[in-house]
């Protein structure tokens, strides 16, 4: 399989740690070549070195701050490359604001909308354009279980990503393209650390490993499912969110402080 996939590239945004780095390991273990993009050069290089030495795959580094349109354009151009075509796009880059709605500035909210919604849309659109003539391709958008409950800008843009994924999967699956939104709950990563917060003190069964999230996401995408909610507890919570009053759902998501 490794030889067969060595010329098939997976492009991963936010690949320097957490879920993004685990996607890199998972696809490298299957023999895919990688294009890894993030802002932190040292951390990104460490992931690239790890997968090269461990799995013997190619791993390109594409430094990009997705808050800068000129850097987004670099990723767009890589997706358009026909010399080393990208077969799988993972939209993973993202962050939380770590504050209530009024405490964050309008500029910070709009920056979050850019990174979590506008950029994935732009990269998805480019990827679909390049994948359609080949009649094959896969896209995984990392959303959140927060998409199913009221929870500020973070929840709103994650809901946008889920809806966009559902629509694209319905429209393009007949053309050989599979698009999935994976909606994890609390996951062991540096998400809260990057917000300057401690991790929520919740029971262990609420916490997911990046390995679990990534394995479930890839399986769901391979099966052609538009939405994936890893783990039984979060599946139950999503089901309950459809019948609970919105105020109750809002309190539940606010307890994780993911804004």
Number of C-alpha atoms within 10 A of each C-alpha: 9 16 11 10 16 17 19 17 24 24 27 24 26 24 29 25 20 18 25 25 25 21 27 28 23 17 21 25 17 16 22 28 29 28 23 26 25 23 19 15 14 10 15 23 20 14 21 24 15 16 22 18 10 11 17 17 25 20 23 17 18 21 18 22 18 25 14 11 13 12 16 18 16 15 21 18 12 19 27 17 11 9 8 13 18 24 23 25 24 26 27 24 23 18 18 18 22 19 14 14 15 8 10 13 11 11 9 12 18 12 16 21 19 19 21 28 22 16 20 24 19 13 21 24 14 17 23 22 13 20 22 14 9 12 14 18 21 24 26 26 27 26 30 23 23 28 22 22 24 21 23 18 20 25 22 19 22 24 23 18 27 25 16 20 26 17 13 20 25 15 13 17 18 11 15 15 24 27 32 30 30 29 27 27 23 23 19 15 15 15 21 21 11 13 16 12 13 11 16 13 9 11 7 7 11 14 17 18 15 21 18 15 23 25 14 18 26 21 12 22 22 13 11 18 21 24 22 25 22 21 17 11 14 20 17 11 17 19 12 13 18 12 9 13 10 13 10 13 21 19 14 17 21 17 12 18 20 24 23
